[in-house]
Amino acid sequence: MATTTPTFVLLHGLLCDGQTWSHLAGPLSRLGPVSIPRLSGLSSLPAAAAEVLERTSGPLIVIGHSMGGRIALEIARQAPDRCAGLVLMNTGYEGLGEGETTRRMAQVEAARAGGVGAIVDAWLDGMIAPRTRDDAALMRSMRDMVLRSTPDSFAGQIQALIERPDATALLGRIACPTLLMSGEEDRWSPLDRHHEMASHIPGSEVAAIAAAGHMAPFEEPEACTRAILEWLGRRGLASTATL
């Protein structure tokens, strides 16, 4: 019987877009089909997961960064039989935290009042490793990406995050190979949280990305790509001859 090659589904985070995967998509495309959904119009993480499942077929290797990691967990909840592998980057699993709604809605109100440009600098500053601030080209590229978002898109994504399901009980039911990754300097989704997730997901692995914060796929794209490709090879999800 022929084996169906899994599709790589790449899910970006809040205020990001397909640029997140500019370094990873090429190498993955040599291993199988790649899908990079647009998430600018979402307002529900479960609905976004359902749409991904509807627009793809067969087995999936789902790679999610930040908010995208939350959607990846929802895909694993809705269609565990289609998940051949999961990579959860700079993300989390718990439900709404104390005071989180107030903080997030304040950002939405600021964006509605002054545009996304009113929040971009403070938002990025909380997401990066200190040394990233000195990389003017990278900062400009990430800033330009964030400014491609609209206040309405941002508000929808924030609503989706506020209403996110708690995935605590789901973790122990994840049966596919799983890689958890975070930047060693991620203050938003710290590495310790990924080790905590790994303690609940049977057979999972953790990769620490040095000199990176929450925006690890931008800050250290080569290290992230290498960690994912090596994991795919170890878990038999890609031929080591192509890595």
Sequence and secondary structure as in RCSB ss.txt:
>XXXX:A:sequence
MATTTPTFVLLHGLLCDGQTWSHLAGPLSRLGPVSIPRLSGLSSLPAAAAEVLERTSGPLIVIGHSMGGRIALEI
ARQAPDRCAGLVLMNTGYEGLGEGETTRRMAQVEAARAGGVGAIVDAWLDGMIAPRTRDDAALMRSMRDMVLRST
PDSFAGQIQALIERPDATALLGRIACPTLLMSGEEDRWSPLDRHHEMASHIPGSEVAAIAAAGHMAPFEEPEACT
RAILEWLGRRGLASTATL
>XXXX:A:secstr
      EEEEE  TT  GGGGTTTHHHHHTTS EE    TT S HHHHHHHHHHH  S EEEEEETHHHHHHHHH
HHH GGGEEEEEEES       TTHHHHHHHHHHHHHHH GGGTHHHHHHTTS GGGGG HHHHHHHHHHHTTS 
HHHHHHHHHHHHT    HHHHTT  S EEEEEETT SSS HHHHHHHHHHSTT EEEEETT  TTHHHHSHHHHH
HHHHHHHHHTTSS GGG 
